[in-house]
Amino acid sequence: MKKYLIGYIILFIGLYAQSQVNPHAIGLRLGGNGEVNGAEISYQHGLGEMNRLELDLGFGGNRNHSRIFLTGIYHWNWNISNGLNWYVGPGASLGFYSYDDSKNYINIGLGGQIGLEYDFNELNLPILLSIDFRPMVDLIGDNSGLGWGAALGIRYIW
């Protein structure tokens, strides 16, 4: 019973601890799922004190595979400590994929994102560092099913 009570207290504090979302941030999100790696040009637009929209244009591949995709994620942000925040939210993606230069397809996915970030604005540096996990369920395409990716993000804040 004590474990549940402590868990509820932490959740309650997390839901009411507010973070200050930056109005704009742009940069790179680097990572992948282990088989197909790449980069994303990432833009974040603040929608209030605790919410933002993240738009990512990604590209990547390996010896037999190439892809380009657009992802949109809505984030709720909460402050853990000065400059350290966590975020979570739902999203969707649209991608164009090619295998062995012969099999091409369009992919639509639904999923979300959860991550931690440190806002160096607290130290008067306009940099935002993040690490996140993004599971997506691909609805159509050659590789339908659950996929995921983890990434390191670095963004300039203005």
C-alpha positions in Angstrom: 0.0 0.0 0.0 2.9 2.4 0.8 4.3 1.8 -2.7 1.1 2.9 -4.3 0.7 5.9 -2.1 4.3 7.1 -2.9 3.6 6.5 -6.6 0.4 8.6 -6.5 2.2 11.4 -4.7 5.0 11.5 -7.3 2.4 11.4 -10.1 0.4 14.2 -8.5 3.5 16.4 -8.0 4.6 15.7 -11.6 1.3 16.7 -13.0 1.3 20.0 -11.2 5.0 20.9 -11.5 5.1 23.4 -14.4 7.9 23.9 -16.8 8.4 26.9 -19.0 8.3 25.8 -22.6 10.4 27.8 -25.0 8.6 29.7 -27.8 10.8 28.2 -30.5 13.7 25.7 -30.9 15.3 24.2 -33.9 18.0 21.6 -34.3 18.8 18.0 -34.9 17.4 14.7 -33.5 20.0 11.9 -34.1 19.2 8.2 -33.6 17.3 5.3 -35.0 16.2 1.8 -34.1 19.4 0.0 -34.5 18.8 -1.3 -38.0 18.0 2.0 -39.8 19.6 5.1 -38.4 19.5 8.7 -39.5 18.8 12.3 -38.5 15.9 14.6 -38.3 15.7 18.3 -38.6 13.6 19.2 -35.6 11.5 22.3 -34.9 9.6 22.9 -31.6 6.9 25.5 -31.3 5.6 26.5 -27.8 1.8 26.4 -27.4 1.7 27.8 -23.9 3.6 27.3 -20.6 3.4 23.4 -20.6 2.6 22.4 -24.2 4.4 22.4 -27.6 4.3 21.0 -31.0 7.3 19.2 -32.4 7.7 18.8 -36.2 10.5 16.6 -37.5 11.7 16.0 -41.1 13.8 12.8 -41.0 16.0 10.9 -43.4 18.1 7.8 -43.0 18.8 4.3 -44.2 21.4 1.6 -44.5 22.9 -0.4 -47.4 19.5 -1.7 -48.6 17.0 0.8 -47.3 16.4 4.5 -47.5 13.6 6.7 -46.0 12.3 10.2 -45.7 9.5 11.0 -43.3 7.6 13.8 -41.5 6.6 13.4 -37.9 4.4 15.6 -35.7 4.2 15.2 -31.9 2.2 17.1 -29.3 4.1 17.4 -26.0 3.0 18.0 -22.4 6.0 19.2 -20.4 6.7 19.0 -16.7 9.6 20.3 -14.7 11.6 18.0 -12.5 14.2 20.5 -11.3 15.8 23.7 -12.6 16.2 23.2 -16.3 15.5 19.5 -16.2 12.1 18.5 -17.7 10.3 15.5 -18.9 7.7 15.3 -21.7 5.2 12.9 -23.3 2.7 13.1 -26.0 0.9 11.6 -29.0 1.9 11.9 -32.6 1.7 10.7 -36.2 4.1 10.2 -39.1 4.1 10.0 -42.9 7.0 8.3 -44.6 8.3 7.3 -48.0 10.5 4.2 -48.0 12.6 2.3 -50.5 14.1 -1.2 -50.3 16.8 -2.3 -52.7 15.9 0.5 -55.0 12.9 -1.6 -56.2 10.2 -1.8 -53.6 8.8 1.7 -52.7 6.0 2.4 -50.4 4.2 5.0 -48.3 3.9 4.5 -44.6 1.5 6.1 -42.1 2.1 5.6 -38.4 0.5 6.6 -35.0 2.3 6.6 -31.7 3.9 8.9 -29.2 7.1 10.1 -27.6 8.5 10.3 -24.1 11.7 11.9 -23.0 13.9 14.0 -20.8 15.5 17.3 -21.7 17.8 19.9 -20.1 17.2 23.5 -20.9 20.5 25.4 -20.7 18.6 28.7 -20.8 18.7 28.3 -17.0 22.5 29.0 -17.5 21.9 31.7 -20.1 22.9 29.4 -23.0 20.2 29.0 -25.7 20.6 25.2 -26.0 18.1 22.4 -25.4 19.5 18.8 -25.0 17.1 15.9 -25.0 17.0 12.1 -25.1 13.7 10.4 -26.0 12.0 7.2 -27.0 9.4 7.2 -29.8 7.2 4.0 -30.3 5.1 4.1 -33.5 2.5 1.6 -34.9 2.8 1.6 -38.7 -0.7 1.3 -40.1 0.1 0.8 -43.8 3.2 0.0 -45.8 5.5 -3.0 -46.3 6.6 -3.1 -42.6 3.3 -2.6 -40.7 3.3 -3.1 -37.0 5.1 -1.7 -33.9 8.4 0.1 -34.5 10.4 2.4 -32.2 13.3 4.7 -32.2 15.5 6.4 -29.6 17.3 9.6 -30.2 19.5 12.4 -28.9 18.3 15.9 -29.7 20.2 19.2 -29.7 18.3 22.4 -30.5 18.9 26.1 -30.5 16.4 28.2 -28.6 15.1 31.6 -29.6 
